[in-house]
Structure formats: structure tokens, C-alpha cells
């Protein structure tokens, strides 16, 4: 009987609805652990995660039994539910629809892990909007700016 062998590394990027700075430092690490637990429960492996105040980067080794869209649905809905149950913010927390998914080869793992874990230093020099649009260009992804997240200045 044949087995399935894969090597699938994806960096996901998604943002808080309204681009509010709702992810506070006081619960950021706990939120990251919740997200990593959801990833693990879906037979995937988290290599790096960083929840910025208004967006998240998570670098994952994917299992072939789950699609990227299904995994993001699980991560986003599960983490939203957790934030709302804990009442970490006033009102209702949710993520914007959609996400970015960028694939990498095994040889890029260390570089992507460092990039994700160094988000605070990275955003001292570059805005999230500039960062995200650069990723889309770097990966040669065609896009219509009208449909790329909600941008607020």
C-alpha cells in the first residue's frame, strides 16, 4: 500500500477586522499558544508565529489531509472564539476575511522563522501594508488593491 509523502511549508498572514490594535501584549503569547494548539490538532506543525497588534504571521508545515483554507478557517474561528470568551477586548473580536498564503522550500525554513519571530523590529521600519504588498509582488501574485484587506491610515 502506497503512502503519501509531502513537504509543504506555508507562511500565512491575516489581519484583525477593522485593522484595530486589539492583540495586546498582555495576552499575545497565550493567543499564540491557542493558535498553535489548533494547528497541531489539525496534524500540522507550527514553525513560527507572531501576533502583531493588528495582524498575524504564522509559518506552518502542512499535513496533506487539510487544505490551507480549512486550516485558516479553524485557526481564525477558534482564536476569535477564545478571545471573545476571555473578554480580552470590549465588544466583539473577529479577523478580516481572507488571508495570504506564501509557500517556501525546506532551504528557506530558518530565514522565514527569523522573519516571523522578528516582526516587532521589522515593523519599526515598514508598515504592514507595505510589507504585505511586497510579499504579493515577491511571489508574483496578481491582485486588485480593492480586495486586499481593509487598509486604514
Beta strands, then each sheet from edge to edge (+ up, - down):
strand 1: 9-15
strand 2: 45-51
strand 3: 55-61
strand 4: 100-104
sheet 1: 2+ 3- 1+ 4-
end
